[in-house]
Amino acid sequence: MRKKYKVLLAFDTPYMTKRGYDFKEEFKDPDWATESDVNKALKELGYEVSLVGVFNNIDVLLEEIRESKPDMIFNLIEVFNKKTHFDKNIVAFFEMLGIPYTGASLSSLFICGDKALSKKILRFHRIKVPRFYTFYKGRRIWLPKRLRLPLIVKPLLEEASRGIAQASVVDNEEALIERVKFLHESKNMDAIAEEYIEGRELYVSVLGTKRLKVLPSREMKFGEFPDDEPRIATYKAKWDYEYRQKWGIKNVFSGRLPNGVDKKIEDICKRAYQALNMECYARFDIRVTPSSQVYIIEANANPCLAKYDELAQSAEKAGFSYPKLIQKIIQLALQRS
């Protein structure tokens, strides 16, 4: 009989846990939906699954790898010691050990984790991105003449809209300086200011390494949001259920787009995926302007894989059941290795 394929499901945790901890209570919490959904799908697919949670020490991860000797690591680690930009360091660790792992490579996480670097590369490849300027800590903060107001100010290395609020949109130099200083101090991180692009907010997921599959796009609808407020995907707009209910914010499949825009989006996302050295799966946050211009706002390596989130919803629309999506991700990781 062929041996059962062993998969180590690795994810970040907000506290220390010992090897062999089952996470049964945590998986009942909606905040742990991704880990719970992937774990369930792997078991449905017939894999022998072991779990390891990582907080601020990789010893438990190394011990689990040495003891269980997994054939594959399903990587859901996005944070290490409360720092999101350490996700690439974990992947570097997997690469040094020579163990196949799912998701983005070290180089892709490095590129996409830096909003300015990814935009520079996309712009080099003639893919539209908002004009931007990077404000490094300890340097002068000013309004560059080439930028047109309003601007949106973001942490340079954060993800999942952390550090983005309605106050992030600024329409004068004084507000720009104030917001950049706020991020420098509160996040202890460099900041990026980019031109606010008016238009529809779409999320486009891509699967593949060489042969790419662009999945049906999703859209954030702002419902009853005040007309005088900028329609942006703040942290609250994405993750605060009561806030979303209050303003009628919903994520749905994109409605009709102007003639030819669907094809334009597909072509741009494929080109961007290749330019940023993306692998396995990714998601682009884009804006489509009233004149049908397509801008990439963010490139997300290793986006959320929960069943309710954009990638899984788009995959289901394209004919991939959730277990089939997880299986496809494993196959892509094995092809790479």
Protein Blocks (a to p, Z undefined) as FASTA:
>chain_A
ZZddddddddddfbdcdehiaolmmmmpmklmmmmmmmmmmmmnopacdddddfkbcklm
mmmmmmnopabdcdfbfbgghiaklmmmmmmmmmmnopacehjdfklmmmmmpmklmmmm
mmmnopacdddddddehiacdddfkbccddddddfkbghhioiafklpccbfklmmmmmm
mmmmmnopacddddddeddddddddedjklccddddddddekjacfkbccdddfklmmmm
klmmmnopacdddddddehklmmmmmmmmmmmmmnopghiacddddddfkopacdfbdce
hiafbfklmklmmmmmnopafklmmmmmmmmmmmmZZ
